[in-house]
Amino acid sequence: MVYTEWKMRGLKLTERFKSTQVHALYQPDNTDVNTTGSSSTAGKLSNHRVKFIGSKLKSNKACSVSGAKTLIPFGLPRTDLLEPPMEPHLKPLQLVETLAELYRRFETCLKSEKSLICIEQYTILSSLGDPKLLRRCLRAARQHAFDVRSKVVLSAWLRYERREDELDGVPPMDCSRFILECPEATLVSGYDPNSVYDHCKCYQERTNSTDSQISEVNEFLTLEEDSDISFYVGNEEIKCIRFKIAALSRPLKAMLCGSFMESKTYKIDFSQNGISVEGMRAVDLYSRTRRTDLFPPEVVLELFSFANRFCCEEMKSDCDIHLASLVSCIDDALILIDYGLEERANFLVASCLQVFLRELPNSLYNPQVMKIFCSFEARARLASAGHASFFLYYFLSQVAMEENMVSNATVMLLERLRECSTEKWQKALALHQLGCVLLERQEYSSAQCCFQAATEAGHVYSLAGVARSSYKQGQHYSAYKLMNSLLSEHKAVGWMYQERSLYNVGKDKIADLNTATELDPTLPFPYKYRAVSKAEEKQTRAAISEIDRIIRFKLSPDCLELRAWFFIAIEDYESALRDVRALSTLEPNYRMFNEQVSGDNLIELLNHKVQQGSQADCWMQLYDRWSCVDDIGSLAVIHQMLDNDPGKGLLRFRQSLLLLRLNCQKAAMRCLRLARNLSSSEHEKLVYEGWILYDTGHREEALARAEKSLLIQRSFEAFFLKAYTLADSSLDPKSSSYVVQLLEEALRCPSDGLRKGQALNNLGTIYVDCGKLDQAANCYMNALEIKHTRAHQGLARVYFLRNQRKAAYDEMSKLIEKAPYNASAYEKRSEYCDRGMTKNDLDMATELDPLRTYPYRYRAAVLMDDQKETEAVEELSKAIAFKPDLQMLHLRAAFYESIGDLESAFCDCEAALCLEPNHTDTLDLYNRARGRATYPQEM
């Protein structure tokens, strides 16, 4: 087998956190400086901002233009003020083995246990920061949820995670048209994993009107000829049917038809049973109709109390379900949840909780809502009704940490999470996250206790928290010794060296940071520290080069902020302005320089240092940046254009395209949603809605939006959306021909060169797949004429398919000349040269972007061809250590199988299937390896 031909294709904390006093998350005050922690998005949990020394601003107005000779009077960033954050996730030392174990457990566990295993998987994979993987885990957890309380939490969690693509004006309780997130479907008990991806029935119009209900009530109230018993409430008589009332429960049957005195009388006084005249009439009507939708809510509440008092289980269930259906807003939920908890109305409580959860994060700022969740007594009350689950408090605590990591409410929710934890990993998670929060609150002794308890629960990464807490309390040598011990007892990973570097000095500190980057190049802190260190040595250009290394493959606001400061230091204000604009696109509310100034304020200051062009000049700049494959520069130009024309939906759409290319999914969806909301025409709105649906996996709905838009107006974007959606599948010749027609129609419609270049490039790709190389070449050349630089890659492919390898290589070289830091270009050019030059290009691709997996797989395949099995496995293992990619796990499993190491092959296959359970190639390999292990003599 030639591998180069492989298809590359029990802890107690301070008592104040158990008090009955409940604090909602406070609304952030933009005028105050928060020096203890970040309080905005989830990404800030793992970003560490650069701390500056110098005078703090009294107000944003202190940054006046008149005082801007040095521009930013915030002092210098200092290395002694830099430290990486403690990640609030479970980080197993042997991630692959942990994922493999999760897969085996999932395949063999009871159906009722599958949902919890999916959440455990979510917890383990959170440290990788891949939103698609995490959403897949949540969807699987919801798919396998058994009980209503779990369905309610997981459905709300799924909605919360995709809040960036939610359209304005859509209420929290709106149905997404699929059972997976439908609020009504969550209130249905039972296990049906195959139905959750079906359309739900909520959108069907209800046919019963209030008028018809009233007439039915009157009709039944007139049917007194069958009455044979009367109940009196005060002076009012309510005529009923004895056997129907008796049929409501065994106690009523015993009372009315048994040996009790009431069985022999026809008049019974119910005045002392706590029910009104209307309530008793409702009991009579219910006994005849078995319906609760005929009564107003206050009467249904009386029915429920009656059902509880007389053990009428069917009536109780019907009332519970009906009351649950009436809860539609927080005000309703706040009124009804106390009643539901008191009467043990399971569905009503679930419905109220669902409203609170689907209003997150806003409901965190409501003290009445927080009173229901936060205190020890509140959790006990929910537990007595069966609703204080690990799922509930895990979701609540994650949202609270994202909103404000250092609030009292966050601490209390994490305490409740710990109390709900039953399994070892749950306790480790709750304790570790509580430790992270207390560390941010500068409560170091309590944080150390939490981290130590998490370590005892089996979470080794929490030892880093123990060390950090010790260090903060002045125990420097203790922290250093602990990390040394950790490195000597376990196989080293990047974060271990990163953590030890905090307690080291001089060359030893830099050596630890360099080793951390070698083992895990995705860790931002080592780059930031080295960059600030160089800046302190007056080597600002070298500092910029250092921080560039991570910005090229992992864009984050804190790294852009640091680079902007470096540019300001050397008075390169144009580059600084570019970075601040790009940063503000990623995170509009980000506050820079130790949170002392907003991005908008800094942009205003820098604008006075940089010549401003007109909107036409901006379009020219955008063409230049786009043609240079400068995505960050393009983002900055569009941000400037939006300053001039903030209502331009088309520009927001361009932002979303660039952000997707930069792997900033949530920011991209936010911009796409804004594009839709800012659109002035219905056909544009439909197109942007179509892209939102497409990006969230609803391709049929996306296609329907495109077709509806075309009925209103034939536009470039509608044709392009339809073609793109249809092309995203295996196309037969007939379908390919139709996609070609759609793209040609798009090109006939008015649009700018940037989008037409993309359409020409896509059209060329379809032609190549159909074997029409001449037409493809024409498309790519036309795209290049309008500066669509990426078309060089498509043209190179055409040359290669024509056996013009040298021409293909030269074409990719032209792309590299225009975009010298584009890792993809080097990777693609490597396909068109000899082995020696291929290695050089792939090494360069890895240096520019260590997250690209193809170079590792290719180098490993070459080593395997050269019969260097150990080196081949090590090449893959090096990358898998910081990015457990499906393709790399699959290839390493194949290597293990070929050399007879079936146990390792099993492990890699199981880990890969944990990431993607339906990956056909891995399933085939796994079954083949199991067959070899079972029947070795037949192989």
N, C-alpha and C positions, 0 to 999 in steps of 0.2 A: 504494500500500500504506500503510495507516495503522498506525503502529507502536504507538500506545497501545492498539490492539486486539490487539497481539501476545500470544500465549499466555503469560501471566505465570505461567500455571499452571506413584741412586747415593750416598746419605748415610750416613756412619758416625758412630754415637754412642758414648758411653762404653762401653769394653769390658766393664764389669761386667754389662751387660745381655745379653752373649753368653756368659757363663760357664755352666758346667754346673750351678751351684747353682740350684735351683729353689725358689721360694717360693710356696706357696699363698696365696690371699687369707686374711688373718686374720679371725677372727670379730670383729665390732665389739664393743667394750667400752662399754657404756652409761654407765659411770661416768667415762669419759675425755672430754675435750673435744677434738674434732677441728677444728682451726682452719684446716686447709689444704684441705679439700674435703668434699663430701658423699659419703655411701657407702650410700645406700639405693636409691631407685627411679630409673627412667629419667627421670621428670619432673624430678628434681633436677639432671640434667645441664644443664637450661635454666632453672632457677630460681636466683636469687641471693638468699641470705638477708641480712637486715639485720644489720649488725655493730654491736655495742654496746660502749661503753667503760665502764670501771668494774671493780670487783673481781669476780674469777671465784669461783664457788662451789667449796668443797672437796668438798661432797656435796650431793645434793638436799635433805638434811635441813636445810641452811642456810636454806632458804626456810620457816622456821617461821612460824606464825600470829602468834606474839608479836612478831616483827620485821617485821610487815607494815603499818606505818603508811604507808610509801610503796609497800608491796606488793611491788614488784620492785626490788631493789637492784642492777640491772645497768647503771646509767648511762643515757645518752641515745643514740639512734641519731644518727649524724653523717654529713653529706653527704660529707665527705672520705674516709669509709670505704666509700662505696657505689661499686660498679662493676658493669656488666653482665657476664654470663659470655660467654666465647667459645663460640659454638655449635659442637658437634663434628659438623657436617654439611657437605656440599657445598652452597654457596649460589650458584648461577649468577646473574650480573647480569641476564641475559635469560632468565628462567625459561620464558616462553611459547615462545620460539624453541627453547630446549633440549628442552622436552617435545615440540614438533613434530618435531624432528630424531629423537628417540627413537622416535616413532611410525613415521616413514618407514623408519628402519633396521629396526625390528621387522617391518614388512610385507615387506621385501625381502631380509632376511638368510637364511642357511641355518637349517635346523631346529635344528642343534646350537648355534647362537648365540643363540637366543631367550631361553633361561633367564638368561644373563648380562645381556642387555639389560634384562630385568625387574628384576634386582637393581640395575642402574645406575639404573633408574627409582625403585626403592625408596630408594636413596641420595639422589637429587635431591629426592624428595618428603618425606624425613624432616624437613626444616626446617619443613614446614607443620604437623606434629604431628597429622595426621588418621589415627587408628588404622585406620579402615575402608579408606582408600586404601592404606595400607602393607600391610595384610593381603591386599588384592587383588593387590598386586605380588608378595608372597610366594607366594600361591596360583598365580599365573600362572607364576612361576619354577619351582615344583614341577611344575606341569602340563606344562611343556616340557622338564623335565630328561631328559637322555639316559642318563647313567651312574649307577651305583649310588652312588658317593661323593657326587654332588650331591643325589640323592634322599634319602640319609640325613641330610644337613645340613639341607636345606630342610624335610623332614618334621618334624624335631626343632625347627627354628626356628618353624614354624607352631604346634606344640604349646606352645612356650615363650611365644609372644605371647598365647595365650589361657589362660595358667595361672590367671588370676583366676577363670575360670568352671569350673575343674576341680573335680570333687567330691572331698571327702575320702575317703581310702581307696582311691582309684583308683591303681594302680601306674603308674610312668612308662612301662613297656613295654606298657601296656594298649592295645588296639586301639580306635580311635574309630569303628569300623564302616565307615569310608570309606577308600578306597585312598589318598586325599590325605595322611593322617597315619598310615597303617597301617605299623607297624615291619617286618612281613614283606614287604609290597608294595614297600618301598624296596629290598629285596635282590634284586629282579627287574630284570635289565637290559632295555633297549629303550625305544623312544619310542612312547607311546600316549597322546596328550594328551586324547583323548575319554573315557578310562576312569577318570581320577583322581577324578571325582566320583561314581563308582559305589560300591556297597557292596563291601567286601572279603570274603574267604572265611575270615578268621581265626576267626570266631565258631563255625564248624561244629565239632562235636565230632569228635575223632579216634577212629577205630573200632579201630585196631590196639592191642591190649593187650600188655604185657610178656610175659605168659604165652605168647601166641601166637607172639611173636618167638622165645622160648626153644625152643619146640617146633619152629619152622622151622629154627633153627640145628642142633638135634639131628638133624632129618630130613636136612639136607644133609650133615652130617658122616658119616652112615651110607651115603651113596651113594659107595662106593669101587669099585664094579665097573667104572666107566669109567676109573679112574685108570691112567695109563701112564708116570708119572714121579714120582720122590720127591725132595723137598728136605729136607736134614738141617740142623737147627739144634742144635748139640751132639750129643747122642745121640738126639734126638727125630726121628722120621720124619714128614713131612707129604706124604701122597699127593695128587697133583694131576693135571689133564688138560693135557697138553703144549700142544695147540693153543689151549686157553682162556687159559693163562698167556701164550702167545706173542701172542695177540690183544690183550693189554693195551697193548703199545707196539711200536714198530719195533725199538728195541734188544733187547727180550726176544725178538722174533720172529727177529732176526738171530742171537741167542745160541742159541736152542732149535731153530731150523729152518734155520739157515744153514750156514756153513762152519766155525763154531767147534766146538771139541772137545765142548762141552756138548750139541750136537745129536746126538751119537752115543752118549751115555750115558743111563742111566735113573736115575742117582743123582747128585745135585748137592749139594755142601756149601755152605750159605749162612750158616755160622756167623760169617764175617767181614764180613757185609753190614749189621751193625747192626740186625738185626730179631730179635724174640723168637719163641718157638714160637707164642704166641697171635697174634702179628702175621702170621706166615707162614700160619697156618691161616685167618686173615681174608682174606689175599690169595687163597688158594684158593677160599674161599667167595664172595668178591666176583667172582672170575673166572667163577663159575658163575651168580651171581644178579644181578650189577651193582647190589647194594644195600649201603648203609653203615649203615642204621638197625638192623641186627642186632647191632651191636657196641657195647661200652661206649666212652666218649670216649677213654680212654687207648689203646685199640686203634686207633681211627680216626686218632689222631695218628700212630701207627706206619705205618698205611696211607698217610697223607699223605707222610711222609718217604720211604717206599718209592716212591711215585708220583713224587716229585721226583727221586729217584736214578735211576730207570729210565724217566723221561719218559713216564709213564702219564697222559696229559692228561685222559682221561675220568675215571679214578679220582681224580686230583687235584681236578678240578672237583666231583665228587660228595662227596669228603671235605670240601672247603672249604665247600660249601653245608650239609652236615650239621653240621659244627662250628659254623658261624654260627648255625644254628637252636638250638643248645644254650645260647647266651649269653643270660642273663636278668637278671643283676644286675652290680653293679660288681665284686664279688669274682671272678665268672667272667671278666669282661672283663680285669681286671688280670692274671689268671693266663694267659689265652689270647692276649692281644695281642702279647706278646713272641714267642711261637711263631709267630703269624700273620705278623709282620713278618719274622722270620728265614726262614720258608718261603715268603714272598710269597703268602700265602693272602688273596687280595683280599676275598672275601666275609667271611671270619672277621675280618679287620681292620675292615671296614666295620661288622660287627655289634657289635664291641667299642666302636668309636667312637660308634655309635648309642646304646649304653647310657650312655656318658659324657655325651653331648649331651642325652639325654632326662632326665638327672638334674640338669641345670643349674637353678638356680645352685648347688645343694648340692655338686656335684662340683668346683667351683672351690676349695672349702676342703679338698680331699683332696690332700695333697702328692704321693702316688703318681700321681694323675691328671695333676696339673700337670707332673710330670716328663716325661710322655709328650708334652706340647704345647709347653712354654715355651722350652726352650733351643734354641740354633742347631743343635746336634747332633740334638736330638729332631725338629726340623722336617726336617732332612736325611734322617733315618731314615724318617719318614713319606713324604717325597717319593720315596724309592727304591721304596716300595711303591705309589706313585701316589695317596696320600691327603692330601698337604699342599697343599690347594687354597685359593684365595682365599676361596671360600664358607666353608670351615671356619674359617679364622682371622678372617674378618669377623664371623661369628656369635659366636665365642668372645670376641673383643675387645669387642663391643658389650655382652655380658652382664657381662664384667669391669668395664667402665666404669660400668655401672649399679650394680654391687655395691660397688665401691671404686675410685674414679677415680685414686687416688694410690698404689695398691699397686705393688710391683715386678712382680707377675704381670701386671698390666694393661700395664705398659711393655713387658715381654717379649713378650706376645701381639701387641701393636701392631708391634713390631719384626719378628716373624714374618709379620704381615700385609703389611708393606712388602716383605719378601723374596718373598712369593708374588704380588705385584702385577706384572702384565705390561703392562696398558694404562695410558694416561696418567691417566685419571680414577681408576683404582685407586691409583696412586702418590700422586696428590694427596690422596685421601681418607685413606690410611694416614698420610702425613706430617702432614696437618692435624690429625688426631685425636691423633697422638703429640705434636704441638705443644701441643694443649689440655691433655693430661695433664701434660706437663712444666711448663707454665705453672702448673697447680694445685699441682704439687710444688715450686714456687718455684725451678725450675732454668731461669732465664730465658735464659741464653746458649744452652743446648741447644734450648730451645723456639723461640728466634728462628731458629736454623739450620733447624729443621723447617718452620716457617712460610715461611721464605724459599724452601726447596726446593719446598714445595707451590705457592707462587706461580709459580715457574719451570715447574711442571708444568701451569700454566694456571688455577689457582684464585685468582681475584682477592680473594675474601673473606679469604684467608689473610694479605693485607697488613695487615688489622686486627690479626692476631696478631703480625705483625712490629712494628707500632706499639706494641702493648701490651707486648711483651717489651722493647722499647727503653725505654719509659716506666718499666717496673719496674727497669731498670738505671740510672735517673737521666737518661736522654737525652730530656728533655721536649720540647725544641724539635724534635728529630729526628722524634719521634712526631707532633707537630702538623703538621710540614711534609709528612710522608708522607700523612697523611689529607687535607690540603689538595690535594696533587697528585692523589690518587685522585678527589676531588670535581671537579677541573677536567678530568680526562681521561675520565670516564665519566658517563653519565646518573645523576643522584643517586637513591639509594634511602635509606630510613629509617635503616638501620644505619650508613651512612657518617656522617651527622650525629650519631647517637648516639655513635659512637666518637670523633669529633672533639671532642665536648663534654667528654670526659674530660681533654683537654689544653688546654681553654679555661677562662676565668675570668669571673666576674661576669655581666654582661648577655649577653655573647657565648655563654657556656655555656648560659644559659636559652634564648637564641634558637635555638641548635643543637638543644636538646631539644624545643622547640616545633615546629621544622621536622621533626624525626624523627617526632613524633606525627602531624603533618599528613600526611606521606608514608606512614607505617605506624602506624596507631593501635593495633596489636596488640602493640607493643613495651612490656613492663612497666616497664623501667628509667626512662624519662622521667617517668612518673607517680610512681614511688617517690621519685625524686630531688626532684621539685617538692614532693611531700608532706612529706618530711623537712625540706626547706628552709623551708617555711612553719612547721613545728613549731619549728624553731630560732628563728624570728622570733616565737614565742609565738602563732602563729595556728593553734591546734590544730584548731579547727572547719573552717577552710579546708583544712587538711591532710587531714582526714577526707573532705571533699568531693572533693578531688583523687584520693585513692586509690579512692574510690567509683566514679569514672569507669570504671576498668578492671575492678573487681570485678563491676560489673553485667553485663558480657558475657564476661569471661574469669576464671573463678574459679581461684585458685591458693593453695596454703598460705602462701607467703611474703607475698602481699598481705594475706591475712587476718591473719597474724601482725603485720604492720605496723599495720593498723587497730586490732587489739586493744591494741597498745601505746598508740596515741593515745587510745583510750577510757580506758585506765588512767590516763593522764596527766591527764585532766580528771575522773577519779573517776566515770566512767560505767561502773561495774563490771558492770552487767547486760548492756550491749552488748558489753563485753569478753568476758564469759563466753559469750555467744552465739557470738562469732567463734571463740573457742578450741574450743568444742564442735564447731562446723562444721568447723574445721580438723582436729580429731582424727578426725572422720568421714571426711574426704578421705584422710588419711594417719595412721593410728593411731600410728605410731612416730616421728612428726615431733618434733624437739626444738627448742624455741624459744629466743629471745634468745641468739644465737650458740651454739646447741646446748648451753646450760647447764642447761636445765630441760625436762622432758617436759610434754606437754600435760596428762596426768593430774595432775601435781603442781600445775600452775598452776590447773587446774579446782578442785582441793581448796582452794587458797588463796582463789580468788574466791568459792567457795561460802560462805565466812564473811562475805563482804561483801554477799551477795545473799540475800534471803529465799527459802527453799526450799519448794516446794509439794508436795502429795501427788501420787500417780499420777493421781487424778481431776482435780486442778488442771492437771496436765500435758496431759491429754486436752482440757480446755477451751482451754488455750493453743494446742494444736496446731490445733484448729478455727479459732481466731482467726487464727493465722499462715497457715493454708491458705487461708482466705477472703480474706486480704489479698494473696494470691499472693506471700508472703514465703517463698521456698524455703529461704534460708539460715536464717531463724528457725525454720522447720519442722524442718530438720535438727538444729538445736540442741536443740529440745524432745524430739525422738525420742532423741537421744543421752542426755539426762537421764533419760528413761523407761527406757532400757536400763541405766543405772546402777542403777535400782531393780529391774529385772527383766531381767537379762542373757540369759536363756534364751528370750526371746520371739521366735520366728521371724517372726511377723507384723510386728513393729516393724522388723526387718532388711529385710523386704520393702518396707515403706514407705520406708526409707532408699534402697533401690535405685531406686524410682520417682522420688524427688526428685533423686537424682544423675544419672539419665538425662536428666531435664528440664534439669539444669544442665550437660549435655554432659560429664559425668565418667564415661566409659564403664567404665574399668577399676575404679574405686572402686565403681560400681554393680554390676558383676558379682561383685566380692568380697562385697558385702553380700547379694546374691541367693544366692550359694553358702552363706554363713553361715546365711541363712534356711532353706535346705534342710537343712543339717546340724543345726540346732537344733530342727527340727520334731519334735513328739512323736507325730505320727500319719502313717501311710503315705499317706493321701490328700493331706495337705498337702505332703509331700515330692514327690509326683508333680506337683503343681501348680507348685512352684518349679523342679523339673527341667524342666518344660514351658516355663517362661519363659526359662530358660537356653538351651534348645534353640532357642526362637523368636528370641532376641536374637542367636544365632550363626548364624542362617540356615537352621535345620533345622525347617521349618514342619510337615512331615508327622509327624515324631517328636514335636513339641510337641503336635500335635492328638491323637496316640495317648496321650500322657501325660494329657491332659485327660479323654479318654474313659475311661481306666483308673481315674482318680481318681473319676469320677462313678459307676462301677460299685461303688466302695467306699462313697462317701457323696456325696449331692447337696449341693454347697456353692456358695456365691456365687463363690468364686475359680475353681473348676473350670469353671463355666458361663461366667464372664467370659473366662477364657483361651481356651476353645473358640470363643466368639463373636468375640473379638479376632483370633484366628488365621485364622478363616474370612473375616472382613471385610477382611483385608489382601490383597485381590485385587479384580479387577474383578467386581463382583457382578451376576448377572442377577436379575430379579425373584424367582425361586424361591429363590435363595440368600439374597437380602436378607430374605425372609420368614422363613427358617429362623434367620438371625442375630437377627432381632427376637424370635423365640420363645425363643432361648437367653438373651438379655438380660432378657426378662420373667421367665424362670425364675430367673435370678440375683437379680433384685430381690425375688423371693418368699423367698429364703433369708436367714438371719440374717447381718447384717454391720453395720458402722458407717456413719454418714452420709457420711464422706469417700469411701469406695469406692462407695457407692450413688449419690452425686453424679456420680462418674465414669461409672458405668453409665448413668445417665439422660442424661448429656451425649452418650455414644456412641450411645445409642438414638435421641436426637434427630437426630444426624447421619445415621443410616441412614434415618430417616423423611424427612429433607430430600432425600436422594439419590433416594428413591422418589417424591418429589413430594407426600408427605402432610404438608403444612405445619401443619395444626391439631394433629395428634398430636405433631409435633416441638415446637411451641410449648408444649404441655402438659408435655412432658419437660423442656424447658429451665426452665420456671417452677418445676416441682417440684424441680429441681436447685438453683435459686436459693434456694428456701425452706430448704434444708438447707446453705446457705452455700457452694455450689460456684460461686464467683465467675466462673470461666471460662465458665459457661453464658451470660453476657451476650453473648459473641461469637456463639454459636449462635443466640440469640434475635434478635440484630441481623440475622443472615443471613436468618432467616425474614421479618422485616419488609421487608428489601430485596427479597426474592423476591415479596413482596406489593405491591411498588411503593410502600412506605412508607419512602422514603429518610430523611426527617427522623427518624422513629421509630428507624430503624436507627442513625443518627448518635447520637441521644440515648442509646440503649442502650449503645453503645460508650463514650460519655462516662461512664456510670455505672461501667464497668469501670476507666476511667482514674482516676476519683476514688478508687477503692479501691486501685489499683495504679499510682500516678503515674509510676513509673520502668519500666514494662513496655513495651519497644519494640514487641513484637508487637501490643499494643493500639492504639498509634498507627498502626502499619502497616495494621491491619485497618480502623480508623476512616477512614483516607484513602480507602477505596473508596466511602464513603457521603457525600462532600461535593464541592463544586465544585473546579475546578483550583487556585485560589489556596489554599484551605484544605487541599487534598490535599498541596500542596507543603510547607506548614508542618508537617503531621503527619509526612510522610516525612522531612523534615529533622530533626525531633525523634527519629524512630526511628533515624536514622543516628547522631545525637549520642549516644543511649543505647546503641546496639549497632551499631558500624560493620561488623560481620561479616554483618549481614542484607543479602542481595543484592537483594531486591525494590525497595527505594527507588532504588538506582542504576539498575536496569533501567527503572523507570518514568520517572525523570527523563531518562534517555537517550532513551527512546521519545518523550517530549514534545518534546525538542529536535529529534529526527529529523522529527517531524511539522511542526515549524516551519522545516524545511529548514536547520537548523543542524547539518550533518553533522559538522563538525570538533568542535564542542562535545559532540555526542552521543557520539562515539568517546572523547573525553577523559574524559567522565563515567564510562564503563565502565572505561577504562584506569586511572583513579585507584584503583578498587577491585581490579582484576585485579592490580595491582602488589603487593598484599599478600595477596590471596586469589584465586588463579586458579580461579574457580568455573566449573563446567561450563556452567551456564545463561548466565552473563555472557560466556564465550568464544563460545558459540553465537550469542548476540545480536549481539556485536560482529562476528563473521564475517558475519552477515546484513547488517549495516550496510555492511561493506566490499564485499560482493558487490553491494549495491544502488547503490553509487557507482562500481563498476567496478574497485576495487582488489582484483583476484583473488588476487594473491600474498599479501596480508595475510589475505584470507579463507581461503586454503589453510592458512596458518600457524595461525590460530585454530582451524580445524576439526581439524587434526592434533593440536594441544595438547589440545583437548577430548576427542578420541578416545583419546588417551594416558591420560586420566583415566577414561574410560568407553568402551571399544571398541565396545560394542553400542548406543550411544545413537542411536536411529533417526532423529530429526530432524536430528542433526548429520551422520549418514551421507548422508541425502538431500541436505542442503545442500552437502556436500563433493562428491558426485557431480555435482550440478547445476553447481557452479562449475567443476569440471574439464571438464564438457561445454562450458561457455561458452568456456573457454580453448582447447579443442581445435577447436571449430567455431564461431568467433565470428560468421561470416556468417549462421548459421542462427538466431541469437538475436535 
